[in-house]
Amino acid sequence: SRNLLALALAERGEFVEAIARCTEAIQIAEAVGHPSSVAAGYRGMGILHLRRGDLHHATLALEHGLEVCRGVDSPPLFHALRSALGYAYALSGRSAEAIPLLEEAVERPVLGATMEGKSLRTLWLSEAYLLAGREADAHTAAQRALALARQYKERGHEAYTLRLLGEIAASEDSLDIAKAENHYRQALALAEELGMRPLIAHCHVGLGKLYRRIGKREEAEQHLTTATTMMREMEMGLWLERAEAELKESE
């Protein structure tokens, strides 16, 4: 479907094409009066904007999709939208709203839901915990997400989780340089194998930040320059702004 194609394009950093395909999917679903497909389209659109670093439009799309979904008898889709919205809230600094949505999406069984995507929902919960300063909870959830991704052979989700484990290992209270570097390197290798350009850029940011903290300024600048160049090409909004700020700090 166009929605799945759009999500695949986003993982490759082809955001303009991804948004065009997702917009088509929503328009077709609206034209034929198929609300569950409309809601699924807005979920896809929200995730595209999150990947691109446009948290405002991501939140608007996901909130609208959730409203559409309230009139649809599809608990798994409702569940998926709430999870994605929780992640958008987490990235926007709204932890108090984010964590209950994400915990429910991970912990509450839903009739008709499959295990597909549970690794992603668990990964998002882990990142929300990390952003809220709950590092131990973040680590536990990330290990669970990694196990699920490997069990169900979701290699893209595995790559995202390895990068998050790098972030957790590099966090202020539990800095483990060797572990952080290893996780980032594993994530980078897998992302490169899969052609996931936005994630590749995020891995370079992580390595650059890590090397700057331990005084390896030349290595830090190399990774951050690579990241900002890639993010600028992909027009990655907030993520580009943050990477540019890190690069300025490393100079």
C-alpha positions as CSV (number, residue, x, y, z in Angstrom):
1,S,0.0,0.0,0.0
2,R,1.0,3.6,-0.4
3,N,1.2,4.0,3.4
4,L,3.7,1.2,3.8
5,L,5.7,2.5,0.8
6,A,5.8,6.0,2.5
7,L,7.1,4.6,5.7
8,A,9.8,2.7,3.8
9,L,10.8,5.8,1.9
10,A,11.1,7.7,5.1
11,E,13.5,5.2,6.6
12,R,15.7,5.9,3.5
13,G,15.5,9.6,4.0
14,E,13.3,10.2,1.0
15,F,10.9,12.4,3.0
16,V,9.4,14.5,0.2
17,E,8.4,11.4,-1.8
18,A,7.2,9.7,1.4
19,I,4.9,12.6,2.4
20,A,3.5,12.7,-1.2
21,R,2.7,8.9,-1.1
22,C,1.2,9.2,2.4
23,T,-1.0,12.1,1.3
24,E,-2.3,10.1,-1.6
25,A,-3.1,7.2,0.7
26,I,-5.1,9.5,3.0
27,Q,-6.9,11.2,0.0
28,I,-7.9,7.9,-1.5
29,A,-9.2,6.5,1.9
30,E,-11.2,9.7,2.4
31,A,-12.7,9.6,-1.1
32,V,-13.9,6.0,-0.6
33,G,-15.1,6.6,2.9
34,H,-12.8,4.1,4.7
35,P,-12.1,5.7,8.1
36,S,-9.7,3.0,9.4
37,S,-7.5,3.6,6.3
38,V,-7.7,7.3,6.9
39,A,-6.6,6.8,10.5
40,A,-3.8,4.5,9.5
41,G,-2.7,7.1,6.9
42,Y,-2.5,9.8,9.6
43,R,-0.5,7.4,11.8
44,G,1.9,7.0,8.9
45,M,2.1,10.7,8.3
46,G,2.8,11.3,12.0
47,I,5.7,8.9,12.0
48,L,7.1,10.4,8.8
49,H,7.2,13.8,10.5
50,L,8.8,12.4,13.6
51,R,11.6,10.8,11.5
52,R,12.1,14.1,9.8
53,G,12.2,16.1,13.0
54,D,8.9,18.0,12.6
55,L,7.3,17.3,16.0
56,H,4.5,19.9,15.6
57,H,3.1,18.4,12.4
58,A,3.7,14.9,13.7
59,T,1.6,15.6,16.8
60,L,-1.2,17.2,14.8
61,A,-1.4,14.2,12.4
62,L,-1.4,11.7,15.2
63,E,-4.0,13.5,17.2
64,H,-6.2,13.8,14.2
65,G,-5.7,10.1,13.3
66,L,-6.7,9.2,16.9
67,E,-9.9,11.2,16.6
68,V,-10.8,9.5,13.3
69,C,-10.0,6.1,14.9
70,R,-12.5,6.7,17.8
71,G,-15.3,5.9,15.4
72,V,-13.7,2.7,14.1
73,D,-13.9,-0.7,15.7
74,S,-10.2,-1.5,15.4
75,P,-8.5,-1.8,18.8
76,P,-5.1,-2.7,17.3
77,L,-5.1,0.5,15.2
78,F,-6.3,2.6,18.1
79,H,-3.5,1.1,20.2
80,A,-0.9,1.8,17.5
81,L,-2.0,5.5,17.2
82,R,-1.9,6.0,20.9
83,S,1.6,4.6,21.0
84,A,2.9,6.8,18.2
85,L,1.3,9.8,19.8
86,G,2.9,9.0,23.1
87,Y,6.3,8.9,21.4
88,A,5.6,12.3,19.8
89,Y,4.7,13.7,23.2
90,A,8.0,12.2,24.7
91,L,10.1,13.8,22.0
92,S,8.3,17.1,22.6
93,G,9.2,17.0,26.3
94,R,5.7,16.0,27.5
95,S,6.8,13.0,29.5
96,A,3.8,13.1,31.9
97,E,1.4,12.6,29.0
98,A,3.7,10.3,27.0
99,I,4.6,7.6,29.5
100,P,1.1,6.4,30.4
101,L,0.2,6.1,26.7
102,L,3.3,4.2,25.9
103,E,3.1,1.9,29.0
104,E,-0.4,1.0,28.1
105,A,0.6,0.3,24.5
106,V,3.3,-2.1,25.7
107,E,1.7,-3.7,28.7
108,R,-2.1,-4.0,27.9
109,P,-3.1,-6.9,25.7
110,V,-5.3,-5.9,22.8
111,L,-7.8,-8.3,21.1
112,G,-6.7,-8.9,17.6
113,A,-3.2,-7.4,18.0
114,T,-0.2,-9.3,16.8
115,M,3.4,-9.2,18.1
116,E,4.4,-7.3,15.0
117,G,5.6,-3.9,16.0
118,K,5.8,-4.6,19.8
119,S,9.5,-4.1,19.6
120,L,9.0,-0.6,18.2
121,R,6.4,0.3,20.9
122,T,8.8,-1.0,23.6
123,L,11.6,1.0,22.1
124,W,9.6,4.1,22.1
125,L,8.7,3.5,25.8
126,S,12.4,3.1,26.5
127,E,13.3,6.4,24.9
128,A,10.5,8.1,26.8
129,Y,11.9,6.8,30.1
130,L,15.4,8.0,29.1
131,L,14.1,11.5,28.2
132,A,12.4,11.5,31.6
133,G,15.6,10.6,33.4
134,R,14.5,7.1,34.3
135,E,17.7,5.4,33.0
136,A,17.2,2.0,34.7
137,D,13.7,1.7,33.3
138,A,15.0,2.8,29.9
139,H,17.7,0.1,29.9
140,T,15.3,-2.6,30.9
141,A,12.8,-1.7,28.2
142,A,15.5,-1.3,25.6
143,Q,16.8,-4.8,26.3
144,R,13.3,-6.1,26.0
145,A,12.8,-4.3,22.7
146,L,16.1,-5.7,21.4
147,A,15.1,-9.2,22.2
148,L,11.7,-8.8,20.5
149,A,13.3,-7.2,17.4
150,R,15.7,-10.2,17.1
151,Q,13.0,-12.8,17.8
152,Y,10.7,-11.4,15.1
153,K,13.6,-10.5,12.7
154,E,12.7,-6.8,12.7
155,R,16.1,-5.6,11.7
156,G,15.2,-2.0,11.3
157,H,13.8,-1.9,14.8
158,E,16.9,-3.8,16.0
159,A,19.1,-1.0,14.6
160,Y,17.0,1.7,16.3
161,T,17.3,-0.2,19.6
162,L,21.0,-0.6,19.4
163,R,21.4,3.2,18.8
164,L,19.1,3.8,21.8
165,L,21.3,1.5,24.0
166,G,24.2,3.7,22.9
167,E,22.3,6.7,24.1
168,I,21.5,5.0,27.4
169,A,25.2,4.0,28.0
170,A,26.3,7.5,27.2
171,S,23.8,9.2,29.5
172,E,25.1,11.4,32.3
173,D,24.5,9.0,35.3
174,S,25.8,5.8,33.7
175,L,28.5,6.8,31.2
176,D,30.1,3.6,29.9
177,I,32.3,4.7,27.0
178,A,33.2,1.3,25.6
179,K,29.6,0.1,25.8
180,A,28.2,3.3,24.2
181,E,30.7,3.2,21.4
182,N,30.0,-0.5,20.7
183,H,26.2,0.0,20.6
184,Y,26.5,3.0,18.3
185,R,28.9,1.1,16.0
186,Q,26.6,-1.9,15.8
187,A,23.6,0.3,15.1
188,L,25.6,2.2,12.4
189,A,26.7,-1.0,10.7
190,L,23.2,-2.4,10.6
191,A,21.6,1.0,9.5
192,E,24.2,1.2,6.6
193,E,23.4,-2.4,5.5
194,L,19.7,-1.5,5.4
195,G,20.1,1.9,3.8
196,M,18.5,3.7,6.7
197,R,20.0,7.1,6.1
198,P,18.3,9.1,8.9
199,L,19.3,6.5,11.4
200,I,22.9,6.5,10.0
201,A,23.0,10.3,10.6
202,H,21.7,9.9,14.2
203,C,24.4,7.3,14.9
204,H,27.0,9.7,13.7
205,V,25.5,12.3,16.1
206,G,25.7,9.9,19.0
207,L,29.3,9.0,18.2
208,G,30.2,12.7,17.8
209,K,28.7,13.6,21.1
210,L,30.4,10.7,22.8
211,Y,33.9,11.6,21.4
212,R,33.5,15.3,22.3
213,R,32.7,14.3,25.9
214,I,35.9,12.3,26.2
215,G,38.1,14.8,24.5
216,K,38.5,13.2,21.1
217,R,37.7,16.5,19.3
218,E,38.9,15.5,15.8
219,E,36.8,12.3,15.8
220,A,33.8,14.2,17.2
221,E,34.0,16.9,14.5
222,Q,34.3,14.2,11.7
223,H,31.1,12.4,12.9
224,L,29.1,15.5,13.5
225,T,30.1,17.0,10.2
226,T,28.9,13.8,8.5
227,A,25.7,13.9,10.4
228,T,24.9,17.5,9.7
229,T,25.7,17.1,6.0
230,M,23.3,14.1,5.8
231,M,20.6,15.8,7.8
232,R,20.8,19.0,5.8
233,E,20.4,17.0,2.5
234,M,17.3,15.2,4.0
235,E,15.9,18.5,5.5
236,M,15.6,16.9,9.0
237,G,14.3,20.0,10.9
238,L,14.8,19.8,14.6
239,W,17.3,16.9,14.4
240,L,19.5,19.0,12.1
241,E,19.3,22.0,14.4
242,R,20.5,19.8,17.3
243,A,23.3,18.3,15.3
244,E,24.5,21.7,14.2
245,A,24.5,22.9,17.8
246,E,26.6,19.8,18.8
247,L,29.0,20.5,15.9
248,K,29.4,24.1,17.0
249,E,30.3,22.9,20.5
250,S,32.9,20.6,19.1
251,E,34.8,23.3,17.1
